[in-house]
Amino acid sequence: MIVMKFGGTSTQDAKSILNVVKIIQSRLGERPLVVVSAIAQATNILERAGANAADGREQEAAEGIRALIDRHLSISDELISAGDRRNMVMEFIKSAYAELKTLVHGIHILKELTPRTLDSLYCYGELLSSRIVAVVLQGNDVDAVWLDTKDFMITDGSHTRAQPLFELIEKSLQPIVTPLLTRNAVPVTQGFIGVTQTGRRTTMGRESSDYSASIIGSLLKADDIQIWTDVDGVLTADPRVVTNPKKVKVLTFEEAYELSYFGAKVLHPNTMLPAIEKNIPIHIFNSRRPELSGTLITKQPPLAQVIVKSVASKRNVSLITVVPKVRYSPYIFWEHIHSILTKYSAAANLTSTSEYNYSFVLDEKNEIPSILHDLSEIGAVEHFPGRGIISLVGARLRGSPDLLTRLFSAIGQLDVSMISFGASPSSFSFVVDDAIVPDIVRKIHAEFFDKVTDSEIFESIDHTNLEN
């Protein structure tokens, strides 16, 4: 069997959903289970509605919810003909609308949007889109069965960043899905959302529908996990920055993880973890051009030669350095820093240490002022906001004798705030001023990829089809 996950741009309107139906129909022989994201921008709209309600703008929040519901009603009107299925979908959408209005009103009264309430809002995006996809499949002669993740995707109670409880998920998932696959039915469910053991909705972090698909695929021992999106696969650089990226045809799990961790948007970083454990390949396909080969991510042995496969970037980060007030044992100093980061659920993107100096990089969305305040109690702190990370990713970079020569020859003289090399065999990262990140990425891409020809690793793509 296979798991097929479709992102929000793949289901953003009626035409897109019909295309998804055709793709699923073409793979019925592989016994698919389908994971569906919310339609494009739905999660952002729900989040904004919650924020508006908490800030006292209930009318504005209600208008956003109404517009989102109208999009789902319009899609349903176009795709689902009169009858019991149509009545069921319309009733489901109307019920969701009533519940959302109640939620928004409650947020407005309390003037507070907690993570738990935010998860309650978030879940409606996936619930609505997956329900519509399931019914449209049924209307096209596919034995589709809609499944609610509340029946199997058990997580802890860390709202907006919940952790899946794999043993409980497996115990719940197998009895539900196995009979359906045995009769060649197509289960259709949601990504991103889960449920606590007490029945409260949770989410596993923004953009985590890929992770949901990988969890399901690993626990069902799928033959393939397919991520259907709006790009041809993993590219050698962000097409919004570089005008002529190539497609990377094959990546190792480690390379894909490094790329996603350092800013590539095609996959959620956690997606690889369940697949690695069960050695299940992941394919990335373009739902708008399903005939293309996409990118394969697999546990292949590393190449004999050193190959840079992509250059990624992460914008809007802060570099923080700390020197202790009292020079006690370094490991005690490091422990104090890690305790503060743990307190604020802040994960460092990069770290660098000497005996009595600790530097690290954080996304600026973290609670930087509070972190700086707590760090100042243990040492002298310097804060360098407005930075960006640039990362080269590829097999065996740690053993490359000429990587640094080529890199710094390409980018010229540059004020580099921090370098990370050696911790991973597959990446080299450095920190620069955020404003120059796009220019540096273009220079690096020109050095490593402009002369690359089509091969087993790289493939030229039709740039007229790249989305901005």
N, C-alpha and C positions, 0 to 999 in steps of 0.2 A: 504494500500500500504506500501511498504518498500523502504528504501534507502540502496543501497549496494555500499560501497566505497572500491576500490581495490588499494592497494599501489604499489609502483614501483617494488618491488620484485615479486609481483603477475603478473606483465605484462612485465617482463624483456626480454623475448624472445618469439619465436613462440610457443614453447611447453607450456609455462606459460599462454599465452593468450588463447590457446585452452582449457586449464584447467578452466580459468575464464569463458569462454563461456559455458562450461558444468555446472558450478555452477549456472550461471544465468538461464540457461534452466531449472534447477531443481527447480527453484523458480518462474517460470513464473506465477503460480497461485496466487502468493502474490502481483502481479502488481509492479514489481521493477522499480525503477529509479536508474541508475548506475552512479557513480562518479568515474573518473579514474585519477590516478596520472601519472606523467611522468614516463617513464621506468627508472629502477634503474640507478642511477648516472647521469641522464640527466641534472638535475638542477645544480649539481656541475660542470659538463662540460661546461654548458652555462655560469655560473658565472666565471669560470676560463678563458674562452675565452674572456669575457669582460675585465677581469683584465689584461690579456696578451696584448690585443689591446691597453688598456690605458697606459701600460708600454712600448709601442713601438714595441711589438713583434707580429705584425699583421700576419705574416706567421704561427707562432705557434697557434695563435687564429683560423686562417682559417683551419688548420689541425684538430684541435679539433672539429670544427663545421662539417667538412667533415666526420670525423669518426662517429659522432653522426647521421648524415643523413644516412650514409651507414648502420648503425644498423637498422634504420627504413625501409630502402629499402629492406634489407635482410629479415626482419620479414614479410613485405608485399609480397615479392616474394614467400615466403614459404606458406603463408596462404591464399592469395587472387588469385583466378584463373583469367584467361584472360576474358575480357569483360568490360562493362561500369564501373562497380564498381572499377575494378583494374585501369583503366585509370584515374578515378576521384581521387583515392588515390595517384597515382603516380604524378599527376599534382599538388595535394595539397602539397606533400612533396617537389617537385621541386620548387614550389612557396615559400614555407617556407625557403628553402635553399637560394634562391636569396635574400629574405628579410633579413635573418640572415647575409649574406655576406655584404650587404649594411650597416647594423647596426654596424658590426664589423669594417668596413672601416671608418665609421663616428667617432666611438670611437677612433680609431687610429689617425685620423686627429686632433681631439680635445684634445687628450691625457687626457681624463677625462671620468670616469664612474659614472654618477649620479644615485641616486636611481630610478629616473624615467626611465632612459635608461636601468638599470638593470632589472626592471620589464618588459620592452619591450622584453628583451632577455629571461627572465624566462618563459614567457607565452608559448613559442613554445614547450616546453617539454610536457605540458598537452594537448595542441592542437593537436599535432601529435599523441600521444598515444591514446587519446580518439577517434580520427577519425578512426584509424586503428581498434580499438576494435569494434566500431559501424559497420564498414563494414564487419568484420569477423562474427559478430552476424548475419548480414543480409545474409551472405553466408551460414549460418547454420540455415536458415529458421526461424529466429527471426525478428519480425517487429521492428527493432531498428531505432531510429531517433536521429541523432547527433544534439546536442544543443550547441551553443557557449555561454559561460557565459557573453559575452559582451551584450547579449540581456536581462539579468535579474540580474546578481550579482553586484548590484550598491554599490560602496564604497565611502568613502571620498578620498581625494587626498594625503594621507600619504603613499607615495610609499615605498614598501617593508614591511610595517606594517599597511596596510590600515584597516580601521574599516568598517564593513558592515552597510549599511543603511537599516534596516530591513523593514520599511514601504514601501520604494521604491522597494526593492527586492520582497516583497510579491505582490505588485501591478503589477509587471512585470511578475513574475513567474507563478502565477495562470492561466492567460489566455493562456500561452504557454503550460504548462504541463497538465492541467486538460483534454483537449480534447484528448491528446495522451493516457493518462491512461484510459480514458473512452473507447477507442477503443482497449485497451489491447496492445498498443504499448509500447516499452521499451525506454524511453529517456536515452541518454548517454551524459554525460557532463563532465566538468573538475572540479577538486578540485584546491585549492590554489589561483586561479587567479580571478580577478574581473575587474571592469571598473568604471571610474569616470563618473559623469553626463555629462562631456564634451567628453567622448569617449576614454579616455586614459587608457591603461591597467594598472592594479595594482596587487599586491599580498598581502596576509594577513599574511605574515610571513612564514619562513621555516617550513616545516612539517605540514602545516595548512589544508591539504586536508580533514582531519577528521572534522575539524571545518566547512569547506564548506558543507560536508555531513550533519552535524548536523543542520546547518542553513536551508538547503533545507528541511530536514525532519521535523523540527519544524514548518516551514511555511506551509507545505503541510499536517500537522497533521498526519504524518506517524505512522503506528503501531509499527515499529521497525527501528532502525538505526543500520546497520551492517557494522563493520569495518573489512575488510578481509586483513590479513597481513601474515607474515611468521613465527609466533609463535602460540602456542596452546591457548594463552589467556594471562591474567595478571598472572605473576609468583611471587613467594614469594621473589625472588631476581633476579638480572641480571644473566642470565646463563653464561655470559662471565666471571663472577666473582665467582659464586657459582656453584659447579658441580652437586648439587642435588636439585634444586628448585622444589617446587610443584606448581601446578596450583591453583589459587584462583577461585573458581567457581562462587561466587557472591560477588559483591562489592556495596556499596551505592555510589550515585553520589559524596558525600563529600569525601569518601575514595579515589575514582578514581581521583578526582581533586587534592587531596593532593599528591598522588603518581606521577601524571604527572608533577605537579609543582616542585616536588623535585627530578626529574631526570629520572623517568621511561619513556621509549621511546615508549611504545605501543600506547599512545594517546597524542594528542596535548591538553594542559591544557584547552583551551577555548571550547573544544568539548562538555563538560558537560553542559555549560551554557544555550544554547538554548533548550537542551533536558530537563533540570531541569524545565525550565519555563513551558513547555508543558507536563511534566511528560511522556516522551517517553523513553522506555528502549533502551539501547545500548548493542549490542552483539559484542564481539571480537572473530573472527573465524580465523582459519589457512587455507589459500587457498590451501596449499599443503596437508592438511588432513581435508577436509571439512566434513567428517563424525563425527568429534569430537564435543563435546558440547560447547567448548569455555568458555568465561567468560561473565556473565550477569552483567550489571551495571544498577541499578534501584533505585527507591525511596522507598526501603523497610525500615521498622522501624528498629532502631538500635537493635542489639542483647542484650539480658539481661546480658550476661557475657562480660567481656573485652577480646577481641581477637586481637592480633597483626597479621595483614594479609600480610604484606610485609615490606621489608627493602629496601629503595631506596638510591641512592647517587647522588650527583652532584659535578663534579670535576672542577678544575680550577676556583676557586672563590677567591676574595680578601676580607679580613676583614678590615674595616676602622673605626677608632674611632675619635671623635671630642670633644674637650673641648673648650667652648667659651672664647674668649679674654676678653669680658665684660659680667658680670653676670647679664644681664637683665632677664626679665621674660622667663622661660623655653620655653613656647609655641612660643615666638618670635624666639628663637634660633632654635627650631625644624622647624619652618616655613622657615627659611633661608636655612636650609639643604635640605628640600623638594623642595624648589625653584630651587636649584642647580641641584638636581637629575632630576627634570622635564625638566630643560633646556637641559640636555643631553639625555633625554628619557631613563633614567636609572631606572629600577625597582629593589628595594632591595629585595633579597630573604628572609632575616631575619633581624629583628631589635631588639635592646635592649636599653632601656633608664634608666637613673637615672636623678636626677634633673638637673645636669649640665654635663652630659656625654651621648653621643649618639653614639651607635655602629651599624653598618649595614654591610651586605654582598652583594657584587655585582659580577656578572659574569665578568671575566676578559676580555671578548670581548667588554665591555663598554669602553668609553673614559676615562680610569682611570687617566692618567696624567692631563688632563684638569679638571676633577672633583676634584682631589687633590689640584690643583692650586687655584681653586675658593673657596674650603673649607678653605684653609689656610688664606684667607682674613677675615674669621669670627672666627677662632679658631685654637688651636694647634691640628695638625692632626697626627695620627699614621696610617701607612699602613702596613698590613701583607698579602703579596701576597702568592700564592702557598697553598691555603687552599682548603678543601673539606667539603661538607655538607653530613651528614648521617641522614636519617630520618626513624623512625619507624611509620607505618601507620596502623590504625585499629580503630574499633568502641570503643568509650568511653575510650580512653586512659587517658584522663584527670582525670578520676575517679579511676584509677588503684592504689591500695595501695602498690603493690610490683613491679611495672614496673621498677623503678629506681634501686631497689636492684638487680633484675635479670640482668638488662642491665649492670651495672658497675661491677657486679660480673663476668660477661662473658668477658668483655673486659679488666679487670684489671686496673692497674695504667696507666693513660693516660693524656697527656697534652691537655685539652679541652679549646679552645679559646673562645667559646661562646655557650650558651644553650638557646633554645626557647621551652618553654613548657607552655601550658595553653591558648595561644591565639586561638588555634583550639582544639576542643574536640577529634580530630581524628589523631593527629600527635605529635611526639616528635622529635626535631631536635637538633643536636649539630655540632660544627665546629672543625675540627682537621687538622693536616698537611695532605696535599693532598697525599703524598707518602704512607701513611699508610691506606688510605681509603679501598682498597680491602681487606686487612687483617682484619680490624675491621668489615667490612660487613660480612665476612665469620664467624667470631666469634659470631656475633649477630645472624646470621642465624642458626648456630648450636644450640644456646641456645633456640631459640623460635620455630624452625621448625623441627629439626632432629627427634624428637619423635612424631611429629604430624602424625596422621593416616588419611586415607581417610574418608571423612564425607560430610555433606551438604555444607561445606565451602571449603574444600581442596580436591585435587585429585592428585595422583601420575601420573607422565607423563613418556613417553618413551624418555629418555635422549639421545638416539642415533639419534633422529630427531631434536635436538636443533641445531640452527644455531649459529656459532660464528660470 
